[in-house]
Amino acid sequence: MKWAREEQTKQWEWPVDELTDAIFGYALAFVKALPPTQAAWFGGILDLRS
C-alpha cells in the first residue's frame, strides 16, 4: 500500500479540504432528502438554502 509507506515517512498528509467538502456534500444531500420534520432536527448545523 503506497499511502501506508508515505505515512510512515511523514511525507503524506490527509487532503483535509477535499475530505471536508466531500463529507459535507454527502451530509447536506442526506439532510435534504429527509422529510421536513426530520430535517429540522439538524437545526442550523447545515445550510439548507444552497
PyMOL Python script that loads the backbone (N, CA, C, O; Angstrom):
from pymol import cmd

cmd.read_pdbstr("""\
ATOM      1  N   MET A   1       0.834  -1.193   0.000  1.00  0.00           N
ATOM      2  CA  MET A   1       0.000   0.000   0.000  1.00  0.00           C
ATOM      3  C   MET A   1       0.875   1.252   0.000  1.00  0.00           C
ATOM      4  O   MET A   1       1.634   1.496   0.938  1.00  0.00           O
ATOM      5  N   LYS A   2       0.758   2.009  -1.031  1.00  0.00           N
ATOM      6  CA  LYS A   2       1.604   3.183  -1.177  1.00  0.00           C
ATOM      7  C   LYS A   2       1.366   4.208  -0.073  1.00  0.00           C
ATOM      8  O   LYS A   2       2.323   4.749   0.482  1.00  0.00           O
ATOM      9  N   TRP A   3       0.090   4.486   0.256  1.00  0.00           N
ATOM     10  CA  TRP A   3      -0.184   5.509   1.264  1.00  0.00           C
ATOM     11  C   TRP A   3       0.380   5.126   2.629  1.00  0.00           C
ATOM     12  O   TRP A   3       0.781   6.004   3.393  1.00  0.00           O
ATOM     13  N   ALA A   4       0.419   3.851   2.946  1.00  0.00           N
ATOM     14  CA  ALA A   4       0.967   3.417   4.236  1.00  0.00           C
ATOM     15  C   ALA A   4       2.456   3.727   4.312  1.00  0.00           C
ATOM     16  O   ALA A   4       2.942   4.188   5.345  1.00  0.00           O
ATOM     17  N   ARG A   5       3.186   3.477   3.221  1.00  0.00           N
ATOM     18  CA  ARG A   5       4.613   3.795   3.195  1.00  0.00           C
ATOM     19  C   ARG A   5       4.823   5.302   3.327  1.00  0.00           C
ATOM     20  O   ARG A   5       5.701   5.747   4.065  1.00  0.00           O
ATOM     21  N   GLU A   6       4.018   6.081   2.614  1.00  0.00           N
ATOM     22  CA  GLU A   6       4.162   7.533   2.676  1.00  0.00           C
ATOM     23  C   GLU A   6       3.858   8.053   4.081  1.00  0.00           C
ATOM     24  O   GLU A   6       4.522   8.970   4.562  1.00  0.00           O
ATOM     25  N   GLU A   7       2.860   7.471   4.732  1.00  0.00           N
ATOM     26  CA  GLU A   7       2.508   7.914   6.073  1.00  0.00           C
ATOM     27  C   GLU A   7       3.650   7.625   7.049  1.00  0.00           C
ATOM     28  O   GLU A   7       3.934   8.437   7.930  1.00  0.00           O
ATOM     29  N   GLN A   8       4.293   6.493   6.897  1.00  0.00           N
ATOM     30  CA  GLN A   8       5.391   6.131   7.788  1.00  0.00           C
ATOM     31  C   GLN A   8       6.584   7.067   7.618  1.00  0.00           C
ATOM     32  O   GLN A   8       7.354   7.267   8.558  1.00  0.00           O
ATOM     33  N   THR A   9       6.742   7.638   6.437  1.00  0.00           N
ATOM     34  CA  THR A   9       7.863   8.542   6.216  1.00  0.00           C
ATOM     35  C   THR A   9       7.514   9.987   6.583  1.00  0.00           C
ATOM     36  O   THR A   9       8.351  10.878   6.439  1.00  0.00           O
ATOM     37  N   LYS A  10       6.303  10.224   7.049  1.00  0.00           N
ATOM     38  CA  LYS A  10       5.817  11.544   7.470  1.00  0.00           C
ATOM     39  C   LYS A  10       5.685  12.513   6.293  1.00  0.00           C
ATOM     40  O   LYS A  10       5.544  13.719   6.497  1.00  0.00           O
ATOM     41  N   GLN A  11       5.730  11.989   5.054  1.00  0.00           N
ATOM     42  CA  GLN A  11       5.590  12.837   3.877  1.00  0.00           C
ATOM     43  C   GLN A  11       4.136  12.938   3.423  1.00  0.00           C
ATOM     44  O   GLN A  11       3.801  13.785   2.594  1.00  0.00           O
ATOM     45  N   TRP A  12       3.280  12.086   3.957  1.00  0.00           N
ATOM     46  CA  TRP A  12       1.899  12.019   3.499  1.00  0.00           C
ATOM     47  C   TRP A  12       1.017  12.791   4.464  1.00  0.00           C
ATOM     48  O   TRP A  12       1.183  12.694   5.680  1.00  0.00           O
ATOM     49  N   GLU A  13       0.079  13.557   3.924  1.00  0.00           N
ATOM     50  CA  GLU A  13      -0.895  14.262   4.754  1.00  0.00           C
ATOM     51  C   GLU A  13      -2.285  14.027   4.188  1.00  0.00           C
ATOM     52  O   GLU A  13      -2.451  13.871   2.978  1.00  0.00           O
ATOM     53  N   TRP A  14      -3.273  14.002   5.053  1.00  0.00           N
ATOM     54  CA  TRP A  14      -4.650  13.870   4.614  1.00  0.00           C
ATOM     55  C   TRP A  14      -5.035  15.097   3.797  1.00  0.00           C
ATOM     56  O   TRP A  14      -4.683  16.219   4.164  1.00  0.00           O
ATOM     57  N   PRO A  15      -5.761  14.896   2.680  1.00  0.00           N
ATOM     58  CA  PRO A  15      -6.265  16.043   1.899  1.00  0.00           C
ATOM     59  C   PRO A  15      -7.501  16.610   2.599  1.00  0.00           C
ATOM     60  O   PRO A  15      -8.630  16.380   2.164  1.00  0.00           O
ATOM     61  N   VAL A  16      -7.280  17.343   3.673  1.00  0.00           N
ATOM     62  CA  VAL A  16      -8.344  17.765   4.573  1.00  0.00           C
ATOM     63  C   VAL A  16      -9.430  18.579   3.867  1.00  0.00           C
ATOM     64  O   VAL A  16     -10.616  18.342   4.096  1.00  0.00           O
ATOM     65  N   ASP A  17      -9.053  19.516   3.029  1.00  0.00           N
ATOM     66  CA  ASP A  17     -10.060  20.339   2.354  1.00  0.00           C
ATOM     67  C   ASP A  17     -10.962  19.500   1.461  1.00  0.00           C
ATOM     68  O   ASP A  17     -12.180  19.680   1.466  1.00  0.00           O
ATOM     69  N   GLU A  18     -10.374  18.584   0.693  1.00  0.00           N
ATOM     70  CA  GLU A  18     -11.174  17.738  -0.194  1.00  0.00           C
ATOM     71  C   GLU A  18     -12.082  16.814   0.605  1.00  0.00           C
ATOM     72  O   GLU A  18     -13.240  16.615   0.240  1.00  0.00           O
ATOM     73  N   LEU A  19     -11.569  16.251   1.690  1.00  0.00           N
ATOM     74  CA  LEU A  19     -12.383  15.372   2.524  1.00  0.00           C
ATOM     75  C   LEU A  19     -13.536  16.137   3.166  1.00  0.00           C
ATOM     76  O   LEU A  19     -14.661  15.642   3.220  1.00  0.00           O
ATOM     77  N   THR A  20     -13.255  17.343   3.652  1.00  0.00           N
ATOM     78  CA  THR A  20     -14.296  18.157   4.278  1.00  0.00           C
ATOM     79  C   THR A  20     -15.397  18.466   3.281  1.00  0.00           C
ATOM     80  O   THR A  20     -16.578  18.333   3.603  1.00  0.00           O
ATOM     81  N   ASP A  21     -15.028  18.877   2.077  1.00  0.00           N
ATOM     82  CA  ASP A  21     -16.033  19.186   1.049  1.00  0.00           C
ATOM     83  C   ASP A  21     -16.868  17.958   0.709  1.00  0.00           C
ATOM     84  O   ASP A  21     -18.088  18.057   0.581  1.00  0.00           O
ATOM     85  N   ALA A  22     -16.228  16.809   0.562  1.00  0.00           N
ATOM     86  CA  ALA A  22     -16.955  15.589   0.207  1.00  0.00           C
ATOM     87  C   ALA A  22     -17.906  15.171   1.320  1.00  0.00           C
ATOM     88  O   ALA A  22     -19.068  14.861   1.057  1.00  0.00           O
ATOM     89  N   ILE A  23     -17.428  15.161   2.554  1.00  0.00           N
ATOM     90  CA  ILE A  23     -18.267  14.737   3.684  1.00  0.00           C
ATOM     91  C   ILE A  23     -19.432  15.694   3.876  1.00  0.00           C
ATOM     92  O   ILE A  23     -20.561  15.256   4.100  1.00  0.00           O
ATOM     93  N   PHE A  24     -19.173  17.002   3.789  1.00  0.00           N
ATOM     94  CA  PHE A  24     -20.238  17.982   3.934  1.00  0.00           C
ATOM     95  C   PHE A  24     -21.264  17.823   2.817  1.00  0.00           C
ATOM     96  O   PHE A  24     -22.466  17.926   3.060  1.00  0.00           O
ATOM     97  N   GLY A  25     -20.797  17.575   1.601  1.00  0.00           N
ATOM     98  CA  GLY A  25     -21.716  17.378   0.481  1.00  0.00           C
ATOM     99  C   GLY A  25     -22.646  16.198   0.704  1.00  0.00           C
ATOM    100  O   GLY A  25     -23.847  16.293   0.451  1.00  0.00           O
ATOM    101  N   TYR A  26     -22.093  15.082   1.179  1.00  0.00           N
ATOM    102  CA  TYR A  26     -22.926  13.914   1.459  1.00  0.00           C
ATOM    103  C   TYR A  26     -23.896  14.188   2.608  1.00  0.00           C
ATOM    104  O   TYR A  26     -25.055  13.777   2.548  1.00  0.00           O
ATOM    105  N   ALA A  27     -23.437  14.869   3.640  1.00  0.00           N
ATOM    106  CA  ALA A  27     -24.312  15.181   4.778  1.00  0.00           C
ATOM    107  C   ALA A  27     -25.452  16.095   4.342  1.00  0.00           C
ATOM    108  O   ALA A  27     -26.596  15.902   4.754  1.00  0.00           O
ATOM    109  N   LEU A  28     -25.147  17.082   3.515  1.00  0.00           N
ATOM    110  CA  LEU A  28     -26.170  18.003   3.039  1.00  0.00           C
ATOM    111  C   LEU A  28     -27.188  17.271   2.177  1.00  0.00           C
ATOM    112  O   LEU A  28     -28.388  17.501   2.321  1.00  0.00           O
ATOM    113  N   ALA A  29     -26.735  16.395   1.285  1.00  0.00           N
ATOM    114  CA  ALA A  29     -27.643  15.621   0.442  1.00  0.00           C
ATOM    115  C   ALA A  29     -28.541  14.735   1.301  1.00  0.00           C
ATOM    116  O   ALA A  29     -29.731  14.597   1.015  1.00  0.00           O
ATOM    117  N   PHE A  30     -27.986  14.137   2.345  1.00  0.00           N
ATOM    118  CA  PHE A  30     -28.757  13.291   3.244  1.00  0.00           C
ATOM    119  C   PHE A  30     -29.863  14.090   3.935  1.00  0.00           C
ATOM    120  O   PHE A  30     -31.017  13.664   3.963  1.00  0.00           O
ATOM    121  N   VAL A  31     -29.507  15.240   4.487  1.00  0.00           N
ATOM    122  CA  VAL A  31     -30.485  16.042   5.217  1.00  0.00           C
ATOM    123  C   VAL A  31     -31.555  16.585   4.272  1.00  0.00           C
ATOM    124  O   VAL A  31     -32.730  16.641   4.636  1.00  0.00           O
ATOM    125  N   LYS A  32     -31.162  16.983   3.067  1.00  0.00           N
ATOM    126  CA  LYS A  32     -32.139  17.493   2.098  1.00  0.00           C
ATOM    127  C   LYS A  32     -33.134  16.409   1.683  1.00  0.00           C
ATOM    128  O   LYS A  32     -34.256  16.727   1.287  1.00  0.00           O
ATOM    129  N   ALA A  33     -32.746  15.143   1.766  1.00  0.00           N
ATOM    130  CA  ALA A  33     -33.621  14.041   1.382  1.00  0.00           C
ATOM    131  C   ALA A  33     -34.593  13.653   2.496  1.00  0.00           C
ATOM    132  O   ALA A  33     -35.526  12.886   2.260  1.00  0.00           O
ATOM    133  N   LEU A  34     -34.387  14.166   3.683  1.00  0.00           N
ATOM    134  CA  LEU A  34     -35.263  13.837   4.811  1.00  0.00           C
ATOM    135  C   LEU A  34     -36.578  14.607   4.719  1.00  0.00           C
ATOM    136  O   LEU A  34     -36.636  15.672   4.105  1.00  0.00           O
ATOM    137  N   PRO A  35     -37.630  14.066   5.329  1.00  0.00           N
ATOM    138  CA  PRO A  35     -38.855  14.848   5.450  1.00  0.00           C
ATOM    139  C   PRO A  35     -38.559  16.109   6.269  1.00  0.00           C
ATOM    140  O   PRO A  35     -37.672  16.090   7.122  1.00  0.00           O
ATOM    141  N   PRO A  36     -39.291  17.209   6.021  1.00  0.00           N
ATOM    142  CA  PRO A  36     -39.005  18.480   6.707  1.00  0.00           C
ATOM    143  C   PRO A  36     -38.944  18.376   8.232  1.00  0.00           C
ATOM    144  O   PRO A  36     -38.108  19.025   8.860  1.00  0.00           O
ATOM    145  N   THR A  37     -39.811  17.576   8.828  1.00  0.00           N
ATOM    146  CA  THR A  37     -39.797  17.491  10.294  1.00  0.00           C
ATOM    147  C   THR A  37     -38.507  16.860  10.808  1.00  0.00           C
ATOM    148  O   THR A  37     -38.004  17.241  11.865  1.00  0.00           O
ATOM    149  N   GLN A  38     -37.974  15.898  10.063  1.00  0.00           N
ATOM    150  CA  GLN A  38     -36.720  15.268  10.482  1.00  0.00           C
ATOM    151  C   GLN A  38     -35.522  16.123  10.097  1.00  0.00           C
ATOM    152  O   GLN A  38     -34.524  16.140  10.818  1.00  0.00           O
ATOM    153  N   ALA A  39     -35.598  16.831   8.981  1.00  0.00           N
ATOM    154  CA  ALA A  39     -34.508  17.726   8.595  1.00  0.00           C
ATOM    155  C   ALA A  39     -34.347  18.818   9.649  1.00  0.00           C
ATOM    156  O   ALA A  39     -33.238  19.301   9.877  1.00  0.00           O
ATOM    157  N   ALA A  40     -35.439  19.206  10.288  1.00  0.00           N
ATOM    158  CA  ALA A  40     -35.398  20.250  11.318  1.00  0.00           C
ATOM    159  C   ALA A  40     -34.560  19.821  12.519  1.00  0.00           C
ATOM    160  O   ALA A  40     -34.076  20.673  13.265  1.00  0.00           O
ATOM    161  N   TRP A  41     -34.382  18.518  12.717  1.00  0.00           N
ATOM    162  CA  TRP A  41     -33.549  18.037  13.824  1.00  0.00           C
ATOM    163  C   TRP A  41     -32.132  18.591  13.725  1.00  0.00           C
ATOM    164  O   TRP A  41     -31.454  18.751  14.740  1.00  0.00           O
ATOM    165  N   PHE A  42     -31.690  18.879  12.524  1.00  0.00           N
ATOM    166  CA  PHE A  42     -30.322  19.337  12.314  1.00  0.00           C
ATOM    167  C   PHE A  42     -30.170  20.836  12.513  1.00  0.00           C
ATOM    168  O   PHE A  42     -29.058  21.362  12.473  1.00  0.00           O
ATOM    169  N   GLY A  43     -31.286  21.526  12.728  1.00  0.00           N
ATOM    170  CA  GLY A  43     -31.249  22.949  13.023  1.00  0.00           C
ATOM    171  C   GLY A  43     -30.408  23.723  12.036  1.00  0.00           C
ATOM    172  O   GLY A  43     -30.518  23.516  10.828  1.00  0.00           O
ATOM    173  N   GLY A  44     -29.563  24.619  12.539  1.00  0.00           N
ATOM    174  CA  GLY A  44     -28.733  25.447  11.689  1.00  0.00           C
ATOM    175  C   GLY A  44     -27.366  24.862  11.407  1.00  0.00           C
ATOM    176  O   GLY A  44     -26.485  25.564  10.911  1.00  0.00           O
ATOM    177  N   ILE A  45     -27.171  23.583  11.715  1.00  0.00           N
ATOM    178  CA  ILE A  45     -25.847  22.978  11.516  1.00  0.00           C
ATOM    179  C   ILE A  45     -25.465  22.999  10.039  1.00  0.00           C
ATOM    180  O   ILE A  45     -24.328  23.308   9.683  1.00  0.00           O
ATOM    181  N   LEU A  46     -26.445  22.663   9.176  1.00  0.00           N
ATOM    182  CA  LEU A  46     -26.188  22.649   7.742  1.00  0.00           C
ATOM    183  C   LEU A  46     -26.984  23.768   7.091  1.00  0.00           C
ATOM    184  O   LEU A  46     -28.125  24.034   7.470  1.00  0.00           O
ATOM    185  N   ASP A  47     -26.377  24.418   6.115  1.00  0.00           N
ATOM    186  CA  ASP A  47     -27.057  25.485   5.393  1.00  0.00           C
ATOM    187  C   ASP A  47     -27.945  24.845   4.323  1.00  0.00           C
ATOM    188  O   ASP A  47     -27.448  24.410   3.284  1.00  0.00           O
ATOM    189  N   LEU A  48     -29.245  24.787   4.573  1.00  0.00           N
ATOM    190  CA  LEU A  48     -30.145  24.087   3.673  1.00  0.00           C
ATOM    191  C   LEU A  48     -30.610  24.972   2.511  1.00  0.00           C
ATOM    192  O   LEU A  48     -31.389  24.520   1.672  1.00  0.00           O
ATOM    193  N   ARG A  49     -30.157  26.195   2.452  1.00  0.00           N
ATOM    194  CA  ARG A  49     -30.597  27.086   1.385  1.00  0.00           C
ATOM    195  C   ARG A  49     -29.841  26.854   0.093  1.00  0.00           C
ATOM    196  O   ARG A  49     -30.298  27.281  -0.967  1.00  0.00           O
ATOM    197  N   SER A  50     -28.702  26.194   0.148  1.00  0.00           N
ATOM    198  CA  SER A  50     -27.892  26.016  -1.068  1.00  0.00           C
ATOM    199  C   SER A  50     -28.375  24.851  -1.895  1.00  0.00           C
ATOM    200  O   SER A  50     -27.806  24.563  -2.948  1.00  0.00           O
TER     201      SER A  50
END
""", "prot")
cmd.dss("prot")
cmd.show_as("cartoon", "prot")
cmd.util.cbc("prot")
cmd.orient("prot")
